[in-house]
Amino acid sequence: MSDHIKIRKLPGKYVIFGKGAVYGETDKALELTEGSRAPVIYIPRKDIAMAFFDKTDKTTTCPHKGAASYYSIDTKSTVLSNVAWSYETPHDTVAAIKDHLAFASGDVTVEAQ
């Protein structure tokens, strides 16, 4: 793993909320810390209601993690655009985040319970 990236399992349960709905909960959340950036929580896909998530055309690339794909949530009243991302094939050094989603702050929150 890159020296400036640390991944650890978080204790406790985490719930994903968006516009009054619960989209998942897990006791297997991971926290990725990269340098001086704020930690990012990654949630296993198997613990998320992926039927509500649509993959978008947006992608970004990180030299340390790889290519990220983005997802939107189509609610009854609006589309929450590009609120989650995933490294479908992360670099080997961060393989632990494969099959996980992270969430942009704002419309969707990840909260410890």
Order of alpha helices (4+ residues) and beta strands (2+ residues): beta-beta-beta-beta-beta-beta-beta-beta-beta-beta
